[in-house]
Amino acid sequence: MVRKIAAALKLIGKGEKDGAWLTMMLDRSITDTLQPMEPNGLILMNVKYPGITWNIDSYAWSRELEEIHELFVSRETAARILDEIERGMR
């Protein structure tokens, strides 16, 4: 659902759709489909509800930090390699 909402907001931001279209899409009787955005770059953060305190699992938290760091290192390495290839092609 979040990926579809992000896709809808992107279409509206690009001027391809408008608020009336979004209102129509929220009607459950409409059968039009909306292709969800790719999950890359979409991160659910800072969810807050009045009167609810979240319990954070410290093990899961530390594992996720490790995963994020590993992803960062691999993407940074790929970016550096591609940069070198691009420089070599000039």
N, C-alpha and C positions, 0 to 999 in steps of 0.2 A: 504494500500500500504506500509506503513512504517513497519508494522508487517511482511509483505512478504519480504521486503528488509532485515530486521533484520534476518529472517529465512535463507535467502540466504547467508548472510554474516557468519552466524553461521556454515552452511554447508561447506562453503569454509574454514573457520577457523579450522574446525575439519578435513580438508583434504578429505572430502567426495565428494566435487565438486571442480571445478576449474574456473578460469576466463573465459575460453571459454564457459563453461556451462552458466555462468551468462550472457555473451553477447548473447548467443542463447535465453535465457529466456526473454531478453529485446525485442526480435523480436515479434512484434504483431501478426504475422501469426502463431506462435507456440501456440499449444493448451494445452501443458503440464500445470498441475496445481502445485502450491506450497502451502503447508499448512502454513498459517500464524502462527507466534509465538503467544504464550499467551500474553495478554496485560500487565501482571504483570511486573513491572520494566521498561517498556518503557515509557519514558517521553519526550515529545517534548519541547526542551528548546533553548533559545537564537537564535530565528529565526531573521535573519537580511537580509534586502534587501537595496541596495543603494538608498538613497533618500526617504526612508519611515520611518516615526516615528510612533511607535505604541502608541495608547491611552490606558492606563490601567484603567479599571473600578475598582475603589477602593472597592466597595461593593463586586464584584465578587472575587477580590483578597483576601479580608479578609475572605470571606466564604470558599474559597479554602484552605486557611491556616488553618482554623478550621477543615475542612474535613481531611486534611493531618495529623493534630495533633491527631484527633480522631482515624484515621487509625493506626498511630504510637503507640498510647497507647494500642489499642486492640491487635495489633501484639506483642508488648512487653509483655503484660499480658499473651498472649498465649504462648510465648516463655518461660517465667518464669515458667508457669504451666508445660509445657512439660519437662523443665529442672528438676523440682522437681520430676516428674514421673520417668524420666530416672534415676535420682540418687537413687530413692527408689527401682528401679529394679536391681540395682547392688549388 
